[in-house]
Every structure is written in structure tokens, then in C-alpha cells.
Amino acid sequence: MTEINEGWKREFDVYDRVAKMGLDLGERAGTISDPKGRRICSLTFTPSGLVFTSGTGGGRGPVTNDDADVEEGYQAGRDAGANHIRALHWGLDPFGTLNDVWYCVKCIGMVNSAGGGAFSKSPRVVDGYTEVFHDVFGGPMSQFAADGLDQSLSGWHTRSAVAGYDLPGNCKIEPEMIVQIAPELALEIIRERGPHV
């Protein structure tokens, strides 16, 4: 069985953090839909253990350089992050849990704003999304970190924070996340349920 390096294993239960954050995981039916009539899936599991999320929108309207507007975008990013945590929780169920996420790999954060270089604060907007993953899985930007260090770095990830898009539904932000789980767990999910939910 493939194992992750001991230094990257968490010594806390992810669900304790989810509870402290007040993040409601909802119900499967409200988070992961039946595939009938759906254009795209919420998650794709690969044999390597990489799990890809579809983009999820947060907030409404383009973000400007106005500080209050940027903070609204930041909150929209947090809301989108919470939606992806819910999707991962229910997508892993009943084969695994959020505790089976080894680490976060890559975030792509697209921000709805004027193009042509007029908007310069997309990193702050995408920080809202990033911080949710740091909070849940551990990372330097986590609310549970002390002096920039957390008990785990498994929520830490590479990231692109790009602006200038007309996003679907006129949302403020549409991020995607790639996470790593054990290849054996991914293969079990693929064998038993298929690669997509």
C-alpha cells in the first residue's frame, strides 16, 4: 500500500476543524447530484489518486479594486471553498472521508473583473478560497496556525489567481482544486462507483 511521508501526516481530525469553523457539510443530495441530465460532474477520481474538482461559483458580479468589493470577493472565495469541501466530503463517502485527503495540489482561481490589467487584486480574492483549505487541512494561512506555522501543511498548495474573465452566472470567483488521496482508495472508488460524481 502506498504511504505518505510521516512528516505530512496530520495529527488532528479534519472534522474537528470543520466543526470549529462552523462549516455545515449539508447532505449528499444537496451537494452531489444524480448524473441524469447533468452536463458536467462535480469530482473526477484518477487511478493515481489525484481528485479534480469542477469550478464552483461564488458571489455575484465583477470585482473592482475597491477595498470593500475585494473583501466581498474574498468572502465569495471562502464560500466557494466551503462548497468544494462539501463536495469532497460527499464524493469520498462511503469509501473514505476528508481525513483521507493526503494533501492539496493545485488551485486555479479565476476572478470576474475588467480585463486589460485594470484589476490588480485577484490574489486577495483567491486568498478566501485558499484559506478554507489551509483551515481544514492545515497550512500557513490557517486560522489555527501560530506564527505562520500549522500542525500540518497538507492544505498548502500551488496556485494561480487570474483575473479578467466573464464567469458563468456572473459570479465573482470560480476556483478549482486538485487534491491527492491514496491511489488504492481512488482505485476502489473507481471500481465500485466509477471515476465521476
Secondary structure as UniProt FT lines:
FT   HELIX           6..8
FT   HELIX           14..21
FT   HELIX           28..31
FT   TURN            36..37
FT   STRAND          43..45
FT   TURN            47..48
FT   STRAND          50..53
FT   HELIX           67..92
FT   TURN            93..95
FT   HELIX           98..100
FT   STRAND          101..112
FT   TURN            115..118
FT   HELIX           122..137
FT   TURN            140..141
FT   TURN            143..144
FT   TURN            147..148
FT   TURN            154..155
FT   STRAND          158..165
FT   HELIX           168..170
FT   STRAND          173..181
FT   HELIX           183..192
//
